[in-house]
């Protein structure tokens, strides 16, 4: 079974959840005896590909130069079409959404696509004005996405929540859709037993991980943290990853009477993040919507109690191993955090449930289920 992954996500994503998923999937797929796997990466910037066996990747690492992605994508598309004509694969897994596939419509190649979430479609009307400006620039995104989905022979969704949204919004036949859960990678990070640098004075802290776009709901989290003295007097709020705090975020923090040493931002590598999970009093995930939510699994794998939203895919991923809250309700967020942070028995229970829950998810299971989908199409 010849399997090809196209260039798309590796062209524009240096690091990120989508390219990490496809790296983890493709490297494991190459271990199946009946699979011949190739990533048609073209001119790529992705950092994960350097960890692939040399024969897995067809492409060349290029420097990341601003405003060149569109022309590079065009070049990669041409290169890939020539390659795929000369060596037709059985399966083409399209790594993102494009109007035209690199495989001709007349080709016998079966096309598979993964749908990660439906954020653009669900929030196009309800997003704040500044977010709508972004969506306006992406006005063709949903139509391109729909075109890519409709031409696929099979669709993979990363959660039942995403599958439900896909069916409801795009009216896609449920028979064409399979749900395959993601795995997590951070547990393989180097030793996390050493303490963080004491001069940083993080401890004790509530941990937030990732970007802070509007739908991530960071502002309500900060308001919840500020609204309960028991939270802001006993714990710091530590934000790992993403950009430095914007001026709007700094104004929000200051306006709520929080000092700059209470709400903190830190960047670092996987080892730093692993340490942060292992030493946090709790991990909080207040997002309004996620297609899956890998940080939930990461936190559980390090024995960190999870406090998260009760929307979209969160209940599906976390199961009974998290304390849930209404992400639209500031008081609900604060109460859930207090409940976990000041109840040692509940904390211990969530940690144990989390360790059991996380065993249901792995990249090996993801690859095995995806392999079965590929095979079923031939």
N, C-alpha and C positions, 0 to 999 in steps of 0.2 A: 504494500500500500504506500504509494508516493504521496507525501503530504507537504504542502507549501504554505508558509505564512508570509503574507505580503509586507511591503515596506512601510506602510502608512505611519503607524505609531512610532516606529523607530526613527522616522524622519524628523518628527517634531518634538518628541519627548525624550529628554535627557535622563530624567528619573521620573517615576510616577507609578500609580497603581495599575494602570492598564498595561504598560510595557513590562512591569514586574510580573503580572499574571501571565503574559504571553511568553516571557522568558522562562518562567517556572514550568509552564505547560509544554513548550516545545522541547526543552532539554530532557524532560521526562518521557515525552512521546518518542524521542530518539532511542530510548532504551528498550522499546518493544521490538521483539525479534522480527515482526512482520511489517515494520515501519521504516521507510526511507524518508527522512525529514530534512527540509531545507528552509531557512529563513532568507527570503529575497530582500535583504536590507538595503541594497543600493548604497547611496551616500548617506550615512546615518550619524546621529549625534548621541545615540543611546549608550549609556555606560554599562548596562547589564550585559550587553552582548560580548563584552571583553571576557566574560567568564564562560562563554560557550566554547565547546570543542571547535577547533578551526574549520572542520569540514561541515559544520552545521550552518554557518553563515556565509552567504554570498554577498559581499559588499566591502566598503571601505569607510573607516572612521574619518569624519570630516570635522573641522573646527566649527564651533557654534557661532555663526555670524548673524547678527540681527537683520531681519527683513529679507532673508534669503530662503526661508522655508518653502514659499510657494514655487519658486523656480526650481529648487532642488526636488520638490515633490513631483513636478512635471517631468524632470529628467529621470527620476527613479521610476515613474510610471512607464516611460518609453522603454527603458532598459528591461523592466520586468516583463513587459509584453513580448519583447523579443525572446527573452529567456524561456518564458512559459510556452511559446510556440514551438521551441526546439526540443523541449522535454516536458511533455504534457503530464501534469500530476493527476492523481485520482481525486485528491481533496485540495481545495484552496480555502484556507481559513483567512478571511479578510479581517485585518486587525483593527480597522475603524470603518468609518462611513465615507464612501465615495460614490459619485454618480455613476461612474463606469468601472466595471471590474477589469482587472488585468487579464482575465480569462475571457475569450470571445464567447458570445452567446451560443455559438454553434459547437463550442467545445464540449467534450464528454466529462470534463472536470466538474465534480460536485462542489458547490459553494456553501460554506458554513460561515456564519457571522455570530459574534457575541454582542448582546445588548447589555450594557452595564447599568444603565438607569434611564429614567425618563424625566430628568430634572428640567430640561429646556421646555418640554411640552407641558408638564404639570404646573410650572410656575411662570409661564410666559405672561399671564394676565395679572398675577398676584404679586409679582416681584416689585421691589421699590423702583422708583423712577431711574435711579442710576444704574440699577441692574437691567432695566428694560432697554436702556441705551445699548448695553452690551448685547442683549438679545436681538435688538434691532440690527446690529451689525452682523448678527448670525441668522438673519431672517430666513436664509435658505437652508440653514442647518437641518431643520426637521424634514424638509422635503427631500434633501439628499439622503438623510438617514432612512426615511421611508423607502426610497428607491433601492437602497442597499439591502434593506430587510426583505423587501418583496422579491428580489431576484435570488435570494438565498434558498438553497434546497433544504436547509435546516437552520434553526435559530437556537442559540444557547442563551439562556438568561441566568444571571448569577444569583437570583433568589426568586421565590414564588411571588414576592411583592413586585418585583420588576416585571415578571411574566404577566401578572394581573394588570398592571398599568399598560403594558404593551398591547394586550388584547383590547382593553377598554378604549385606549386612545387611538390606536392605529387599526383596530379591527382585524387583527392577524389570526389566522386559523390556529387554534390551540394545538392541533395535531402536529404542527410544524415546529413546536417549541419544546425544548427540554430544559430543565433546571439542573444546573451543575454548580454546586457550592465551591467557593474559593478555599484556598488554604492560607497559611501564614508562614512567614519566613524568619521572623525576628528571633525566635527561640534558639536559633543556631548561632546567635551572636556570641562573641567571646565572653569570658567570665564576668559576671555582674555582681560579684560579692563585695568588691571594694566600694567604699563610700565616695560620694561626690565630694568635690573640693569644699572643705568647710568654709572657706572664705565667701562662698556664694550664698550661704545662709538660706538655702531653700527650705529646709525642714522645719516643721512638717508641712506637707503641701498636697493640694488637690491638683491632679494632672489633667491638662487638656492637650490634645495632640493634633497637629495638622494645620491646614489653611483656615482662614476665618472669613470666607465669603459670606454674604448676607444669609444664605440658607443654612450656613453652619450654626447660626443662632448664638454667636459669641456674645453679642450685646446683652441678651437676656440672661445669659450665664453670669456675666459680670454684675448685672443688676441684682440677681438672686444672691450672689456672694456678698454684695454690699449691704443687702437688706437685712441680713441676719448677723448680729454681732457675734454670735457663737461661732460662725464660720470665719469671718474676717479677723477675729481676734486670736483664733487658735490655729489657723491654717493660712498658708500662702496659696495663691492661685498661680500655678506655673504652666506656661504655655510653651510647648515644645514644637519646633518646626514652623513652617510658614514664614512670611515676611516679618520684618520688624513691625512693631506697632505703628499704625498710621496716625496722623495727627488727630483724626476723628476719634480713634480708639483712645489715644492719650487724653483727649478732652473729656471723653466719657468717663474714664477712670478717675481723672481729677475731679470732675463734676460730682461724682458719687462720694467724694471725700476719702478716696483710697490713696494711700501713699505709693510712691513708685517702687518701694521695696516689698509691697504686698502682692501686686499683680506683675508677674515677671515673664520675660520672654527669653528663650534659649534656643540656639541651634546646635546641631551636633550630628555625629554619625550614628550608625545603628547601635554601636556599643554604648554611646551616651544615652540613647533612647531606652535601651534595655535596662540600664541602671535606673533611669527615671521611673520606669514601670515597676521595677522590683522594690523601690523604696517609697513609692507614693502611698499616701493614706487612702486614696481612692482615685479611680479614673472616671472622668465625666465626659459624656458624649451627647451634647445637647442639640445636634443637628435636626433640622426639620425633615430632611429626606436624605437617604443614602440607598444606593443600589444593593449594598451588602454591609460593609462596616468591618474591615479587617482589624482596625485598632481594638475592637472588642475582644477578638481572639488573642491578639498580642498581649493585652492586659491580663486576661485570664491565664495565659500560659506562664506569666511571671508571678502569679498569685496575688494580683491586684484586684480588689473588689470593684465591680463595674456599676456605675450609676448612669442610666441613659434614657433617651427618649422612648416613648411608647408608640412611635409612628413608623411607617414604611417597613423596612426589613429588620429593624432592631429586635422585636420580639422573636422573630424567626431565627435570627442568629444567636441571640443571647439565651433564648429559652427561659428556664427557671433560675438562671444563674446571674441575674442582675436585679437591681432596684430600679423600677421604671418611674418616669414622670411625664407630665404633659409639657412638651417643649414650648408651648404658647403661653404657659402660665408660670410667671416668675416665682410665685409662692410654692408651686408644686416642685419646681427645680430645687429651691432652697430646702424644703421639707425633706425631699428624698436624700439630699446630701447629708443633712443633719441626722437622719435616721440611720444611715450607714456609718457615719463618722463617729457617732457617740453611742453605738451599740456594738460592743465587742463580739457578742454572740452572733449577731447578724453578719458582721464582717467575716468572722470565721466561717460561717455557713456559706456565704457567697464565694469565698475563696475556694472552698472544697467543691462546691457545685461547679464553679468555673473550671477547675482542673479536670473535672469529669466531662464537662460540656465540650471543651476544646478538643477532646479526643475524637469527636465526630467530624473534624475538619482537617484535611491535609492536602498538599499538592499531589500526593500519590493518588488519593481518591479522585481528585479533580481530573487527573490525567487518565485514570482507568475508565471513568465514566465518559470522558470525551472520546477516548479511543473506541468505545462501544458505539457511540453516535457516528463516528466516521465510518466504521465497519458496516453499520446498518444501511448506509447510503449506497453501498457498492453491490 
